[in-house]
Amino acid sequence: MSALPRGSTVRRDAGLYGYERALRRVGLDPIAGVDEAGRGPCAGPLVAAAVILPDGKRGQIPELADSKLLTAKARDRCYDQIRERALAWSVVSIEAAECDRLGMHVANVEALRRALFRLDVRPSYVLTDGFGVDGLGVPGLAIWKGDRVAACIAAASVIAKVTRDRVMEHWDKEYPQYGFGIHKGYCTPEHQAALDEYGPCPQHRRRFENVRRSLRPDMGHNVTSPTGAESLNER
């Protein structure tokens, strides 16, 4: 990942669209933002998104901000606006078993790469949240708390978060005992209590220590290994 190109300076008070304006001034356009949701939970997929917003008023999304700072209803409104206005957007999901196989950092980087490569429009520059991602094929910049200061990253965070929340609401219907629709797979006391009572389901990440602690040999076919190949009772 590179620094900002020479001649492109972003003022601290430039606002959410300052990075994109600075890059466009030196001829770098289109600009993609990538971000993920679901790195910290002990259940559910890791979801990554990439978004390219157009220049001008069309690319200015009402209410857009870091997805974690928005209410669920505001995120849904932004989600619809981003999908309608973006030059291109994509979203990918890495399931719990693959997160276990790869490890969370490798899965995170892989998800961000896949999201970028699925864009219908090839970007000239990429902005990422927090840390650099190698192997993107184009220059880019990692921005600390990028989802709060760069519009395209904020848009990607909204797409990833809303997509993942909806996936977890689906799994809540399949496994209602865990409360996925409420905590979305994060390690809350209520979630841990359900894990201790019922053990993990196939959506739980076996690399997480609290999930491993909940494994018992009497839980039958609902408990799968990290590869999903066998239950504890079938070994």
Disulfide bonds with the S-S distance in Angstrom:
none
